[in-house]
Amino acid sequence: MSAATTTAPVPAQVGPLRYRTERAAPGAAAAQLGAGDLVLVAGTRGTARLVRFGRRLRMPAADRVHAKWTHAAVLVDADGSLVEGVGTGVRHGHLDRYVDAEYVVVRLETSAANRDEVVRIAVWAVRNRARARRLSSGVGCSSLIACALERIGVLFDRDTARVTPADLARYFRASSPMHTAAWTGS
């Protein structure tokens, strides 16, 4: 008598998430945007300076290059509309707001369904901010992104509520000019 074996269905996104990055200098704009792209901003105003200072104190020396990235958002269309977590909650905004700051666009190379899911989670957070306490009170912009990425199978080395913009920069190697490799953990 032979034993029957079955295999579990394999998710569409197996292995590390591939991506590309494009850096935009202050005053410049990224060439191509898409729904589901991520934006990491190197803020220069007062709050951003405090965030950067605090992160640098807690980061290992090798990771401090990523501390310059102090804000993160999800693009919801190709025109630059975005969703971001801020001190007052989760809101809609536009990439034009950051034209005077250095930023990096992270283009996720994944299925259209996964990109749509990232956008859907971000838009849900805006619509339900009164009930989405975890995303709208006290949890930062990068936690919104980490939650959305977790929904498409990306795993982080910490709880999504503790992921910072500097962590996202490290995961996506945003402090380097251009990469197509993916963060695989550890």
N, C-alpha and C positions, 0 to 999 in steps of 0.2 A: 504494500500500500504506500503510495507516495504522498508526501505532504504538499499541500497547496500553499503557495505564498502569494501574498498580495502586496502591492506597493501603494504607498500614500500618494495622492496627487501632488505633483510638483508645482509650486507657485510659478507664475509667469516671470517674476523677477528673482532669479537665483544668483547668488554670489554678490560681490560688491556692487554698489551703485556707481555707474560710470557718470562722469560729468566733465564739463569744460568750464573754464573761468575766463572772464573778460574784465579787465581793470579799466575804470574810467577815472581820469585825473580830474581834479577840481576844475570846473568850467566846461568839461567835456561830457559827452553822452555816450553810453554804450551803443554799439552799432545795431544790435539785433536783440529784441526782447521777446519773451514768450510766456504764456500763462504757465504757472508752475515753477518758473525760475525763481531763484532766491537772490536777495540783495543783502550784502554786508556793507555797512557804512562805517567809515573812520571819522567819527564826529570830532569836532574841534571846540564846541561850546562848553560852557561850565559843567553841565551834568556829564557830558561825555568825558571830560577830563577827569572827573571824580571816578567814573566807572573804570576808565583806563588805569588810573592810579591804584584803585582797589584790586583790580585783577592782577596787575603786575606784582603786588605784594604776595598774592596767593599762588602764583604760577611758578612752576619750575623754570629755571633760567633759560633752558633751551626753548621753551614755549612762549617766552615773553614777547617775541616778535609779533605774535598774534593778538596781543593786548590792544593794539591800535584799533581793532574792529570793535565798535561799541554799540552797534545797533544792527538789527536784522529785520527783514520783511519778506513777504511772498508776493510776487507779481501775479495779478489775476487776469491780465490780458496783455496783448502785444503793444498796447499804447502807453504802458507805464503805470497803469492803475495798480495799486498795491494794497495789501492789508498788513497792518503792523500793530504790535502790542506796545502801548505807551503807558505812562504812569496813571492815566485816567481810564484805561481799558483798552479794548481792541477796536481799531477804527480803520476806515478806508482812507487812503491818501494817494499821492502820486509821486513818482520818481523825481519829478521836477523840483520837489522840495529839497532834494539832496544835490542839486546841480553844482553847488559851491563846495561840496565835500568830495573826498576820494571815496569811491565805492567799487565793489566787485560784484558782477552778476555771475551767479553759479547756474549754469544750464544743466539740468538733470537730463541725462541720456537714458530715458526710460520710456515705457509705453505711454501712449496718449491717455489711457485709463488711469495710470498712476499719477500723471501730471494733473489730470482732472480731479483726482481724489485730493491731492495737495491743495488745490484751489478750493474745492468743496469744503474741506475742513476749515480753511482760513475764513471763508465767507460765512460758514456756520457760526464761527466764533464771534463775528461782528453781529450777526442777527440775534444771537442768544447770549449776548454779554451779560445781561442781567442774571441769567441762570448759570452761565459758565464761569462760576467764581474762580475756578482754578486758572483759567486763562485771562481773566479780566481784573483780578485784584491781587497785586503783589507778585505775579509771575511775569517774567520779562518776555520781550519780543522773540528771543531765540527759543523759548519754551514752546511758543505757538508753532514755530517751524519744526522743532524736534517732535512734537506730537503728531504733526501732519506727516512727517517722514516716517515715523514709527508705524503709521497706518499703512504705508506701502512696503513695509518690511525692513526698513533701515534700523539697525540696532546701535545704541550708543553705549559707551562705557560707564554711564551714570544715569540716574533718573532724569527723564526729560524735563522735569521742573527745575533741574539744576544745570542744564545746558546753557552756556553763555554764548554771546556772539564770538568771543575769542575761541571757544571750543569749536564752533561751526567753522571758523577760519582755519583752525588746525585740521579738522576732519577733511575739509575741502581744499586744503593747501592754498588758501587765498592770499597768503603773503608772498607767494612765488608768482612769477609772471604768467605762466600758462601750464596747466597740467591736464592730462586725460586719464590719469590713474585714479583709483578710488581708495578711500580710507577703508581698511578692512578690520580695524580694531586692534586691540592690544597695545 
